[in-house]
Amino acid sequence: MSKDTCQVTVIDRDKIELALKGMPSTTTLAETADVFSLLGDLSRIRILQALSMTELCVCDLAAILGTTSSAVSHQLRLLRSKGIVRFRREGKIAYYSLADEHVHQLLTQMIEHVQEC
C-alpha cells in the first residue's frame, strides 16, 4: 500500500457536505479547466507575463517571443476567446493587455508558487 493514501475507509460526512456546498457548478468548473488548459502553453504564458508589465501590440509581442506576428495573433485569439486578454485599437494598431486584475493575480501567484517550490 502507498503511504500517501488512507489505510482505512472512513467517510467524514461533515467535510463532504462542506466541500459539496462550496463546489461551483460543473459548467463553471469545466470552463475553468478550459482556461487552465489554455494557460498550459509556454508561448501563451510568456505573452501574459509580458502583458502583465504593459500593454503591447502584436509586433512588440512577436519581437519579445522571437516569433512571427501571425503566430502571436493566433495565440492572442485563443486568449481573447476565453476573456484572458483584451485589446484596444489606436489607429491601425491593436494594443493588447490582460483582461483584468484576476488574470494578473493568477499569473503572479502561480509564478511565486513555482519559484518557492
N, C-alpha and C positions, 0 to 999 in steps of 0.2 A: 504494500500500500504506500501511496505517496504521502509524504509528510505535510504537504500543503493542501490537503483535503481533510474533511471531517472523518473521524474514525468511527462515528456513530451517526445514525439518522435521527435528528431532533428538529422539530418544526417549532419555531417561535412565532405564533400567530400574531402577536402584537407588532413584531418587526415586519412581518409580511404585510399586515394591514397598513402600517406606516409607509412602507415602500410603494405599495399599490396606490395609496391615497395621493401621493406626490408624483405619480407617474403621468407624464403628458400622454396625449393620445398617440395611437400607433402611427397615424398620419404625420403628426409633428415629429415623432422620433425617426420616421423614415426620411423625412425632409432633412432632418439634422444629419442623419447618416450620409445622405447625398452630398451635403455641404462638406462634411469631413472627408469624404471620398475625393471630392474635387480639390481639397487642400492637400491631398497626398501626392503632390507633384512638385518637384524641386523648382521648376521654372515658375510655376504659379506662386509658390512661397517667396521666391526672390522678387517677383513683381510686387507682391503685397508688402514685403519688407521695404522696398524702395518707395512705394506709395505711402508707407507709414511716416516717411520723412517729409514728403512734399508731393504736391500733385505733379504729374508728369504726362507728357504726350507719348504717343506710340513710338516715335523716333527716339525720344530720350530713353524709354524703356528698352528698346532694341539695342541701343548703344551700351546700356548697363549690362544687359544679358549677353551681349555679343552674338546676337541672332538677327533674324530679319524682322522687318516691320510686320510682314504677313504672319509670321509665327506668333509674334506678340499680340497682334489683333485677334488671332484665333483664341489665345488664352484669355484675353480680356473679355471676349464674347461669352466664354464659359463662365467667367467670374461675374459678369453682369447678369447673366441669366439666373443666378442664384442670389442676386442682391448683395454681393460682396464688395463690388466696386461700382462707382457711378462716374459719369462723365459730364462735362460741360463744354459747349462749343464756344470758341472765341475766334470769329472769322472762319478761316479754313482749318483751324487746329482744334482737335478734341483733347481736352485735358482730363486725365483720369485721377481719381482719388479713392480712398477707402470709403465705403458706403456710410459708415457711422463709427461711433466710438466702440461699439461692441466688437467689431472686427479688429480694431486696433488693440483692444484689451486682450482678446483671444490670442492674437499673434504674439503680443508681448509676453503674456503669461506662459504660453507654450515654449517660447524661446528660453525664458528664465527657467522653466522646469527642466528642459533639456540640458541647460548649462549647469544646473545643480546636481544632475544625476551622475 
